[in-house]
């Protein structure tokens, strides 16, 4: 074979192999296109088109009076579809894009109009359909954006063009009252469930919807359609028991006292006696910067030795077992009581050594209660502890919100029980109770012995319709006999009159309560660190208790006794609640007026008709009007003082002797501009009564 034939053979062989390869590739393409095409197309679609979750709008949380405590507001991510205007109509796009850039720059103030214009034109050139313009846009801002060029549906001649704006809705949770009851309202995320948001998340969250989305360049997911395929179902609303005004009062009173006492943290809880509904609950912790913030729910999660507030339980056990009475006497000696390896001491030296049970409670004597319990239960401690357990003090309250600490009430069978345990428990040590668990006990005494679990949520509603209602769960129908409860309330009320709660007494209403001071144990130093927990628990009004309350302040540095540290919060909040809850005052017409023999309150100059309405509402029957007029130099007699003020435009009225509201009403309606100085009633006016002057003339009035 010559060289030429050899070369040709090789060429033909190579060409044949190439043709065969080409046929093989072509056959594979045909197979992929028509045989396996459906399979690979479905796989591609599954990677670029997915059903994505559309978040439902979370339900609202309302206060007891209907105020919004937590709600969701829509926020939008604004994107620009640069290809919403077809390519063949680029003239329309170019005619309007300059105006859009100018409007966006003026509205958002984050970029110049030139920067916006470049970004919009680049998106058009690159055929981008999902250009990010702005995040966290409010609904009101969205409404404005819909008026911008290219961002709304419009017509050019007979052609209708779609909006280039793509808005992606997201829900943002806000608290309209910011930090008001923030810890109780709570939150929910992937790791934690806190407060009402966490406990009722399944109701509040609603049911998510679904929307088909496609992934485009850059890994961005774009909706295939403007409307969702499966609409989300909005969440249900939670009606809480919190009262906004009482909550605000509680937080202000607690924060004020924490600052004054320079304490580490503290809490206050206000509960309605009969219903168990929590009207206010506040918790504050001093941050590193010295500011008090609501960071931890001490009221339900901080279990600690309650101290002297637990003496109520010790006395009630003995009263119910009929081992003591309010007049039973006890010898407290010099205020010390020696027990094995320990000496019990009173905080102050006693004025007398022989005192009654009632006096011992009122003075918060440690010696009195430890002696009584040791003498009556020392040889049978299980009788004492079993009574406490029968009340349910050893069990969690089963709250509607998560985070409750488990209480600890020892028994002789407990591994840590010692010869001192009964004595220590008698005055509030070797125990662990949260402030709320302690309050439930006090509330039971105020509620004639009926112990109920606290309520944070009273109702769940969806679209205005009731889904579920909640009522207080009864823990114990009667923790002690009616007689024992009555004697215990007598002792609690005695504390406010004769005992450690004297300074919290109000002349307007009666109350019952108990101060508490407990030394706090330190993990490393035990009780040697001299750190204290100050507390006060009680109820008001004493004759028909409507509210119970507990205040706990931990590690105060400017004093530490419960009456001096926690007591002021109790009094301030109780005073404010009493002033604002008119139901506590009874009907004005049936109330005793001027019980001290004082004269009927006098009235200022003004409308007799208005004065009559006020006196009638207050339950006064007036027969001698002349005796009710406050004297002033400008009045010429009772009849003149109570005559209807004749207001004529441009004529200066006589307002001397009037209160501020009436004076401004008269002057402003006559057409004069009023300048006010001082407070009280009007004593002088700068313009002469009866003078006719130009409308808008200024008039100064001096009050005193």
Helices and strands as residue ranges (DSSP letters): H 3-30, I 31-35, H 37-48, E 49-54, E 61-62, E 68-80, G 87-89, H 90-108, H 113-125, E 131-138, H 139-145, E 154-156, E 159-161, E 165-174, H 182-185, E 187-188, E 193-194, H 195-199, H 201-204, E 209-216, G 217-219, E 220-223, E 237-240, H 244-261, E 265-272, E 278-286, E 292-293, H 298-301, G 307-310, H 311-320, E 329-331, E 336-339, E 342-345, E 354-356, H 357-362, H 366-377, H 381-391, E 408-409, H 421-426, E 431-432, H 435-446, E 451-452, E 457-462, E 465-469, E 474-476, H 482-498, G 502-504, E 511-522, E 526-540, E 547-554, H 562-565, H 567-580, G 582-585, G 588-590, H 608-617, G 625-628, H 638-641, H 660-669, E 673-678, E 682-685, E 698-703
